[in-house]
Amino acid sequence: MNKEYVSIIVRETGLRENQVENTLKLLENGATIPFISRYRKESTGGMDEVQVTEVSDALERLEALAKRKETVIGTIESQDKLTPELKERIEHCWDATELEDIYAPYKPHRKTRADAAREKGLEPLAEFVMKQNQYVPLDREAAKYINKENGVTSVDDALQGAMDIIAEQVSLDEGTRNQVRNAYRRTARIYSKVVKSKEADAQKYRDWFDFSEPLNRCASHRLLAMRRGEAEGMLRVSIEIEDDKAVESLSRHYVRGKSEASQLVEEAIEDSYYRLLQPSIENEFAASSKSLADTEAIRIFARNLEQLLMASPLGQKAVLGIDPGFRTGCKVVCLDRQGTLLHNETIYPHPPHNEARQSAAKIQALVEQYKIEAIAIGNGTAGRETKEFIEHLRLPAGVQIFSVNEDGASIYSASKTARDEFPDYDVTVRGAVSIGRRLMDPLAELVKIDPSSIGVGQYQKDVNQTDLKHSLDQTVISCVNRVGVNLNTASTHLLTYISGLGPQLAQNIVDYRTENGPFHNRKELLKVPRLGAKAFEQAAGFLRVPDSDQPLDNSAVHPESYPIVEKMAKDLKCTVQELMKSPELRAKIDINKYVTDKVGIPTLTDIMQELEKPGRDPRGPLRKFEFSNEVHTIEDVKADMVLPGIISNITNFGAFVDIGVHVKGLIHVSQLAPGKFIKDPTQVVSLQQQVMVKVLSVDLERQRISLAMENQQS
């Protein structure tokens, strides 16, 4: 256990030392974040998943910094320049920027003007100039260094070389760099201008043709928009401070008196600033501001993904899935209650084919033949028209009709996962299956799709892709383990995200299931090849076996806690099953009697909640939604209309709403809660939330609809 890591993380997070220490021990012993936050509350002092993730991320960052320090020390040591004092300073440095400043004078680089001057033997002259001695004539001192063999042919050559050395020394000085950094922190502005020759092509960036604002007030979506325009060659973006003031401030620090040497030092400082310091610090702030913008965009993306993954499921029903289309027809699939594909075909109810009667007959026959309980219709092209067509059919009572968000279904249908699942079917059938299954269980289906293709968030292609993937993967893992999965029906892909498993063990579980039939209980997991005690410990609590002879196997009670529940049942002279079914029996339990040195009140409280509702799904019941019959296209939408809608995406500048016209309307953040200042839209709205909105304006030319929140529905 690295004590320095503990103290740094305590300082950064505000958590208690024992919380951090115990969490680090668990992480180092291979425990996962979902397992720690769910089943080790006594060790962590009740830390939630966000806090455990914070500690895990901090550990990862510190370990990466430790490796960087090893590289730095090794490089300086190879140059025979590593003093005990320098080594100690590096070893105790845990700030990445400070570390790079320490390393800068020793970092291997391409040959510079200062290097060339040093090779000519001009470093002593630079030191002399920096002393700014007004009593020794510069010309006389510089003349000592004239050496035609070294390329120093004149006094001017010698003095220029000395100035080059001074300029580099100033640019590498930690104090100087921090002085310029502080100026950037306080006063930097970001500027964006259109590239003159690209004005006609850059119209989508016209808000940024001549834009500036303080960097520390630039919202992430604005910064990312400018940087995208820059990457596409449409904009020129810069981060600037008042250079004259910065040079003047540096001069006050370095220049003494008004001697000839002082004037040279002043010139060297100006050269250092414009040629070396300013570009370097601007690059730093360009990178750090982009990193902050990325972090904010990724946070919103992860929040949106979480809400999408945790959308309410219909549950195990026989479903007819439809991927709508006009010219190519509507792809229809019939799925049983486990999501198995039973039948597929194509109908053509819309123009140009207009086979409405034949299509109606087919749907009615399929509903009857496969005992369909619900119909899932993709919300893309022809989705609204197809839903209206289906709603006008004479279907058996009780058949529910739903519009399903199909973002990412086409990505899934062309993926290796889909090809492995349905090798004998084309992409159109796979897409319809995905839509049907997404109604039954959004989480189980959405985990098969690259999260960045699901269509929630902002500027996902512009942010750091490694950080984005890490954050989204953590979000998927969190959601899958929060819900739990059925060990006997979960796909390989879904099992991959379960705590302690991963791709290989997930595949081994499915292979075992295929060879031996359904699992009879959780214990049987230990018979799966390569699934040992550690993986079982991490995974078991998140895997459900509904028909097990051990009723707790279908709950989130961990097998390590079964003896506690059995003791409770024994004390009440009943079975575990009776205890789970009887509120009266559970009411007699005093959990304080079952506290031990390893099991405390947090775990016992969780156990009692599970006994009350074993295997409960944290996702709420599915609610139906209907668009207004007044609007079908953007041309139907008029100012002052009040319409029902569904939040389809959230950004930090507002929320996009689907009102059923194939063009998403935008509620600007200022209109989410009129009369209140809202900094973060996720404070007031959530993805898939059903809302009522008022139309503020419609721009047919730019295909934009501006909305305001009318009132909120739960």
Buried (B, 14 or more C-beta within 10 A) or exposed (E): EBEEBBEBBBEBBEBEEEBBBBBBEBBEEEBBBBBBBBBBBBBBBBBEBEBBBBBBBBBEBBEEBBEBBEEBBEBBEEEEEBEEEBBEEBEEBBEEBBBBBBBBEBEEEEEBBBBBBBEBBBBEBBEBBBEBBBEEEBEEBBEEBEBEEBEBEEBEBBBBBBBBBBBBBBBBBEEBBBBBBEBBBEBBBBBBBBBEEBEEEBEEBEEBBEBBBEBBEBBBBBBBBBBBBBEBEBBBBEBBBEEEEBBEBBBEEBBBEEBBBBBBBBBBBBBBBBBBBBEBBBEBBBEBBBEBBBBBBBBBBBBBBBBBBBBBBBBBBBBBBBBBBBEBBBBBBBBBBEBEBEEBEBBBBBEEBEBBEEBBEBBBEBBEEBEBBBBBBBBBBBBBBBBBBBEEBEBEEEBBBBBBBBBBBBBBBEBEBBEEBBEEBEBBBBBBBBBBBBBBBBBBBBBBBEBBBBBBBBBBEBBBEEBBBBBBEBBBBBBBBBBBBBBBBBBBBBBBBBBBBBEEBBBBBBEBBEEEEBBBBBBBBEEBEEBEEEBBBBBBBBBBBBEBEBBBBBBBBBBBBBEBBBEBBEBBEBEBEEBBBBEEBBEEBEBEEBEEEEBBBBBBEBBBBBBEEBBEBEBEEBEEBEBBEEBBEBEBBEEEBEBBBBBBBBBBBBBBBBBBBBBBBBBBBEBBBEEEEBEBBBEBBBBBBBBEBBBBEBEEEEEBBBBBBBEEEE
